[in-house]
Amino acid sequence: MSGEHPTLPRAEALAALQSYSWPGNVRQLENVVHRATVLCRDGVIRLEDVSLELGQRGGAGPLTTDLRATLNAVEQGLLERAVREHHGNLTAAGRALGIERNLLRYKLRKHGLR
C-alpha cells in the first residue's frame, strides 16, 4: 500500500531481541514481533515495545503486567494502525478489524483518538 512505512527496530530493541533465549522458539519470537509492530509508534520498534514482552521492563525484575492496561494498549495500537492504513476511512478500517463502523467510532472515542 502506498503511504505505508515498514516497521523497523531500533538498535537497542534489536539487541534485546537477539540476546533473549527464546524458550518458546520461533512462535514466541513471531508473537513478540507482531505485538511490538502493533504497539510501536511511527513504524519504529523501540526497546519499550519489546521489553515487556521479554519480561525485561527496563532490564530488571520479573514481568508484572496489568492485563487490562496491556489489552487497552494493544487495542489502541490496532485502532490507530487500521485508521492510518485506511487513510481515515472508518468503514474500511472497521471492516479490516472485523467490526462495524459505529463500534470503531465508540472505541476511538474510548481511547481518546480522533
N, C-alpha and C positions, 0 to 999 in steps of 0.2 A: 504494500500500500504506500502511495506517496505521502510524504509528511511524517512517516514513522521513523523513529530513530532506533537503531539497535541498542540493546541493553548491554552495557559494558561494565565489568567490575573494576573498581579502583584497586591499586596495588595492595593496600592493606587488607581488603576483602579477599582478593585472590590469594594472598599469603595465608589467611586464616583458613580458606577452603583447602589449600594444598597441605597445610600442616595437620589437619584433622584426620583421625584414624579411620573414619567411615566404617563403623561396625555394621551398619545397615547396607554397606556396599553401594552399588550404582543406584539402586532405587532411592536410598536415603539422600544421596547427592542430588539426584534429579528433583526430589521433593524440595530440598533446601533451595536449590537454584530457582525453581518455579516460584516458591513463596517470595524469595528475595526480589525476583523480577516484578512480581505484583506489587510489592511494598516500596520498591525504590522510587526515588524522585528523579525526574528529568532523564530517565534512561541510564542512570549510573547507579550500580550496586555499591553501596558503602558498607563499611565494617559493621555498622549497627543493623543493617539489613540482614546480615548473616549471623551475627554473634549470638542472638537469642536462639536461633535455630541450632547452633552448635553448643549451646549451654555455656557460653563464654561471658555473657553480659559484662562487657568491658574487660574481659580477660580474667575475671576472678569469680569464684564461687559457683555453686550448682545452679542449674536452670530453675528459676522460680518465675512462672509466668501466670498472669491473671488471664484466664481463658476468655472471659468476656471482652477484655481490652484487646487481646490478640485477634479474636474474631471480628471485632469492630474495625481494627486496623486493616485486616485482610479485606473485609467488605468495602471499606472506603477506598482502598487501593484498586480493587476491581471496578468499582463505580467510576473512579476518576479515569482509569485506563480506557474503559468502554466508551465513555463520553468523548475522550480525547481522540480515540481511534475512529470514532464515527463523526468527528468534527461537529460535536454539539447536537447531532440528530438523536433525540431521546428515544424515538420509536425504534431506530436501528440499533442503538445501544442496548435498549431493553430486550430486543429480540436476540441480540448476541448473548446477553446474560440469561436468557430464558425466563424473563419476567415482563409483565405488562408495563407500558409507559407510565401509568399512574403510580404503580408501586415503585418504579425507578425514581419518579419525582419525589415521592414520600421519603425514600431512602437518601436521596441527595439532600433534602432539607434536614433530615435527621442528623446527617454528618456535617451540616453547615456548608455544603457545596452548592455552588451556583448562586 
